[in-house]
Amino acid sequence: MNQIFVALGIESLKPLLSALVLPPVPLLLLIVAGARLMFARRLLAWLLVLLGVAGIWLSCTQALGGALMQGLLAPPRALMESDLAELRRAPKTSIVVLGGGRRLLAPEYGMSALRPYSLERLRYGLWLAHATSLPLGFSGGVGHGALPGPSEAEIAARTAEREFGRKLAWTEGDSRDTRENAIRSVALLQQAGFEQIVLVTHAYHMRRAVENFEHAAQAAGARIRIVAAPMEVPLAGRLRLSDWLPSPGGYELTYNALHEWLGRLLGA
């Protein structure tokens, strides 16, 4: 479906589409529809209102967010020490960190900065590079519909050097989404002779990222193996009463799970 957006020249509208089809907008529309029908069809109206309210409540809970994360995305496990030991011996391998957003201006710094997701990924990528002695690169440009300015890759390179005292081996700053991250990073690493990519992103994003990178490698005729290095992998455990109560973390889990599921459907 992503090809349809490209053909119509409306790729920049993808963030708007996500906002319209993901919670809470559809659930709010249910409530509005119920309110409009309150005097004409009272039973149906109350049903729509209750469904909308229940949907908003559940979409803000850790219980539903966690279930959607496991059911829709099935994130891979985190790397273990045995995996790191194997990577230390791996030839022609590069770590690739995927961008997760930027702030065009962070007033406290007086310059652009990475958003928390990007900064967390960069930090883990730097940790992996230190633990394995592998070269580290960052892929991220200016997203669809975002204001022009420095790319995420530029900001990441500056942050790595100034705040962590490490230089990135390479950067890719032209991609606008995960699909382009994959296409451009694979092309760059294929040309440099790499045969394996250790892919760093959050657990909720990993399945789509790996699929895009594997597809990009296949399309380019590159024999590049993709190793998932997910962050914040959800831990299994018994649900508590508080997991059924609305919270910012619950909404974030639900939104990320549905956003990634939609992204996989659209091929983004």
N, C-alpha and C positions, 0 to 999 in steps of 0.2 A: 504493500500500500504506500510505502514511502516514495516509490517511483511515481505514483499519481501526484503527490505533493510537488515533486520535482518537475514533472511535466507541466503542471499548472502554474508553476512559479510561485507557490504559496507556502514554501517551507517555513518562512518567517512566522506563519500563523500557528505553527504547532504548539507553542506555549499557550496561546489563546484556546485552542482546542482542548488541551489538557485541563485548563482551568474550568471549562464549561462541562466536561463530561465526568470529572472526578469529584468526589465529595469535597465540600458540602453542597455545591450548586444543584445537582439533580434532586437531592433530598429537600432542599429549600423550596424548589419548584413544586414538589409534592405537597408541601404544607400550604403554599400559595394557592395551588389548585383546590385543595380541600377547603380553604377559607372562602374561595370564590363560590364553591358549591354548597356552602353551609345552609342556605335558606331553600335552595331548590331540591337538593338530594342529600338530606342530613346524614343518613347512614354512610353513604359513600364518602361524604365530606370528612366525617370523623375517622373513617378508615384511612384515608389519605393522610390526614394530619398525624394520626398515631404512627403510621408507617414512616412518615418523614421524621418525626421526633425520635422514634426508636432507632431509625437508621443513623441519624446524627449522633445519638448517644453511643451506639455500638461502634461507629466508625472512629470514635475518640477513645476507645479502650485498648489496653495492651492485649486483652484476650483475643479480640477480633484481629488486631494488627498482627499479632504473632501467628495466628492460624493462617491468615492470608499469606504471610511471608513464607511459611513452610509449604502451604498447599499450592500456591501459584508459582513460587520461585525456586523452592528447594535449594537454598544456597549451599555451596560446597563447604567442606570443613576448612578450618584454618591450617596454615602450614605448621608442622611440628619440627622438632629438632632433627629428626631423621631426614625430613625433607630439606632442611637447610644444609645438612651435611652432604646430601646428594647434589645440591645446587653449587656448593663450593667446588665440586669436581667437574661441573658441567662446562664444556667449552662453548664458545660462540653464543653466549647467553647475555641478554640485557633485561634489566628491570624496567618496566613501563608503568608510570603512574598516570592515571586518568584524572583530568580536572573535574572539579565538582562545583564551580562557581567562583566569581570574583566580585569584589567591591570596587567600583570605578574610583571612588574616593573614600578613604577611611580618615575622617578628620583628625582622629587621635594621632595618626602617623603623618598626616599631611601628604599622603600619596595613595595609590591604589594598593589593594591587599587581597589575599585569598580569603574566600568564605570558609567557615569551619570545616565543611566536608573536604574541600581541597587541601586545607592545611593538615588535616588529619591524615589524608592519603600521602601527602608529601613526607610527613614525619615518619610514617611507617615505611615508605619507600627508602628513605635515608637510613632507617634502622636496618632494613633488609640488606641494603648495599654494604653497610658496615659489617653485618654478620656474615655475608657471603663473598665480599670483595668483588661483586659484580658491578658493571657500569650501570648508571641510573639515568633514565630519561623521563621527560614529562611531556604529555600531550594534552593540549587544550588551547583553544583560540578564543573567539568572541561568539557566544551562543546566539541562536536564532532570536531575533527581536531585541537583542541587547544593544545598549549604546556603544558607539565606537570608542576605542581607547586601547590601552596595552592589553595584549593577550594574557590568558592565564599562564601560559608557558613563560612569558617574560617575567611576570610577577613571581612565579615559582622559582625561577633561576635566581632572581634577586633575593628572595626570602631564604633560599637554601644557603646562599653564600653569606649573607649578612647576619642571619639569625642562628644558623646551624654550623657555619664555618665549612660548608661543603660545596663543591662545584658540581653541577649536573654535567653528565657526559654529552648530552644532546637535548634539544627541545624541538617540539613541533607545535607551532602556534597558529595554524590556519584552519583547524577543524572547528566545526560548529556543533557537532553532536557526537554520540558514541560511534555511529557508523563511519563518520569521517575521521574520528580518532583512529579507528582500526585501519582504514584504507591508507591514510597518510603515514602512520607509524610503521605499518608493514612494508610499505614501499621504501621508506627510509632505511629500515633495518635489513631488508633484503639486499639493497644496494651495498650496504656495509658488510655483508657476509654473515649476518647472524642467523642462527638456526633454532633458537629457542627464546621465548618471551615469558618473563615472569610478570604477570599482569596484576597490578595493585588497584583495587577499588573497594568500595563497601560491599558487604555480603549481599545486600538487596539488589545491587547493580551488577553483580558478577556474572550471572547466567547470560544476560543480554550482551554484556561486554565480551565474554568468551565466544559466544555465537558470532558476533560481528567480526572479531579478529580471525576466527577460523575461516569464516566465509571470505574475508579479505585476502587471507593467505592462499586459499584455494583459487580465487579469481585471478590472483597475480601469478599463479604457478609457483608459489614459494613453498618450500618444504620447511615451514616454521612451526614448531610445536608450541602450544600455549599452556602455560602452567598458571593455575588460579592461585592468587595470594589474597584472599578476602580479608576484610576488616570487620570488626563488630559482628561476628557470627553469632546468631541468637543461640542461647543455651536452653536446652530442654529442662523443664521443671514443672511442678504442680502449680496450677493456677491458684492465686489468692483472691480474696474478696476484692481487694483494691484493684486487681487486674480488670474487673468489670466496671470500674468507675472511670468516667471521662478524665483524660489528662492530656497535656500537650504531647507527651511522649507517645501515647496511644494513637493520637491523630497522625503523628509523624510516621509511625510504623504503617498504619493503614494507607496513608497517602503514598508513601514510597512503594509499597507492595503493588497497589493498583496502577501507579504511574509506570512502574517497570513492566507490568503485565501489558498495559496499553502500548508501551514502547515496543515490546516484542511483537505484538499484533501488527503494528504499523511498520515494523522493520527499521526503526530509527536507531 
